[in-house]
Amino acid sequence: MLDQETQQAITTEYQNHETDTGSTEVQVAVLTERIKQVTDHLRTHRKDVHSRRGLVGLVSQRRRLLKYLSNEDVNRYQTLISRLGLRR
Protein backbone atom coordinates (compact mmCIF):
# COMPACT_ATOMS: atom_id res chain seq x y z
CA MET A 1 0.00 0.00 0.00
CA LEU A 2 1.07 3.54 -0.66
CA ASP A 3 1.55 5.82 2.28
CA GLN A 4 -0.37 9.07 2.33
CA GLU A 5 2.60 11.31 1.54
CA THR A 6 3.58 9.31 -1.55
CA GLN A 7 0.02 9.29 -2.85
CA GLN A 8 -0.31 13.04 -2.23
CA ALA A 9 2.94 13.71 -4.11
CA ILE A 10 1.80 11.62 -7.08
CA THR A 11 -1.59 13.34 -7.09
CA THR A 12 -0.08 16.84 -7.10
CA GLU A 13 2.33 15.88 -9.89
CA TYR A 14 -0.27 14.41 -12.26
CA GLN A 15 -3.45 16.37 -11.49
CA ASN A 16 -5.09 18.47 -14.20
CA HIS A 17 -6.27 21.24 -11.88
CA GLU A 18 -5.96 22.12 -8.21
CA THR A 19 -8.83 19.99 -6.89
CA ASP A 20 -8.30 17.03 -9.24
CA THR A 21 -7.85 13.76 -7.35
CA GLY A 22 -9.55 11.18 -9.54
CA SER A 23 -8.72 11.89 -13.16
CA THR A 24 -7.47 9.07 -15.33
CA GLU A 25 -3.92 10.40 -15.24
CA VAL A 26 -3.84 10.42 -11.43
CA GLN A 27 -5.34 6.94 -11.21
CA VAL A 28 -2.83 5.49 -13.67
CA ALA A 29 0.09 7.15 -11.87
CA VAL A 30 -1.01 5.78 -8.49
CA LEU A 31 -1.53 2.31 -9.96
CA THR A 32 1.92 2.44 -11.55
CA GLU A 33 3.53 3.21 -8.21
CA ARG A 34 1.61 0.38 -6.51
CA ILE A 35 2.65 -2.00 -9.30
CA LYS A 36 6.30 -1.05 -8.73
CA GLN A 37 5.99 -1.72 -5.00
CA VAL A 38 4.31 -5.11 -5.45
CA THR A 39 6.87 -6.09 -8.09
CA ASP A 40 9.71 -5.29 -5.68
CA HIS A 41 7.94 -7.33 -2.99
CA LEU A 42 7.61 -10.29 -5.34
CA ARG A 43 11.31 -10.19 -6.20
CA THR A 44 12.01 -10.93 -2.54
CA HIS A 45 9.05 -13.25 -1.85
CA ARG A 46 8.82 -15.38 -4.98
CA LYS A 47 6.19 -17.79 -3.67
CA ASP A 48 3.67 -15.16 -2.56
CA VAL A 49 0.83 -16.21 -4.84
CA HIS A 50 -1.75 -13.90 -3.29
CA SER A 51 0.32 -10.80 -4.00
CA ARG A 52 1.00 -12.05 -7.53
CA ARG A 53 -2.75 -12.33 -8.12
CA GLY A 54 -3.20 -8.79 -6.80
CA LEU A 55 -0.46 -7.59 -9.13
CA VAL A 56 -2.26 -9.09 -12.12
CA GLY A 57 -5.41 -7.23 -11.07
CA LEU A 58 -3.54 -3.93 -10.75
CA VAL A 59 -1.94 -4.34 -14.17
CA SER A 60 -5.32 -5.17 -15.71
CA GLN A 61 -6.95 -2.13 -14.14
CA ARG A 62 -4.15 0.13 -15.37
CA ARG A 63 -4.44 -1.37 -18.86
CA ARG A 64 -8.19 -0.64 -18.92
CA LEU A 65 -7.65 2.95 -17.79
CA LEU A 66 -4.95 3.47 -20.43
CA LYS A 67 -7.23 2.03 -23.10
CA TYR A 68 -10.00 4.42 -22.03
CA LEU A 69 -7.61 7.37 -22.12
CA SER A 70 -6.30 6.44 -25.56
CA ASN A 71 -9.87 6.28 -26.88
CA GLU A 72 -10.81 9.63 -25.32
CA ASP A 73 -7.72 11.77 -25.99
CA VAL A 74 -4.61 10.44 -27.72
CA ASN A 75 -2.49 13.46 -26.81
CA ARG A 76 -3.14 13.03 -23.07
CA TYR A 77 -2.42 9.31 -23.46
CA GLN A 78 0.92 9.90 -25.21
CA THR A 79 1.94 12.51 -22.64
CA LEU A 80 1.09 10.25 -19.72
CA ILE A 81 2.92 7.17 -20.95
CA SER A 82 6.01 9.22 -21.75
CA ARG A 83 5.96 10.80 -18.27
CA LEU A 84 5.52 7.43 -16.58
CA GLY A 85 8.04 5.66 -18.79
CA LEU A 86 5.64 2.93 -19.87
CA ARG A 87 6.51 0.89 -22.94
CA ARG A 88 3.28 1.40 -24.86
Residue pairs with C-beta under 8 A, 6 or more apart in sequence:
1 34
2 10
2 30
2 33
2 34
2 37
6 33
7 30
7 33
10 26
10 29
10 30
10 33
11 20
11 21
11 26
11 29
11 30
13 29
14 23
14 25
14 26
14 28
14 29
14 80
14 83
15 21
15 23
15 25
15 26
16 23
16 25
20 26
24 65
24 68
24 69
24 72
24 76
25 69
25 76
25 80
27 65
28 62
28 65
28 66
28 69
28 80
28 84
29 80
29 84
31 58
31 61
31 62
31 65
32 62
32 84
32 86
34 58
35 55
35 58
35 59
35 62
38 51
38 54
38 55
38 58
39 55
41 48
41 51
42 48
42 51
42 52
42 55
45 51
66 77
66 80
66 81
66 86
66 88
69 76
69 77
69 80
70 77
81 88
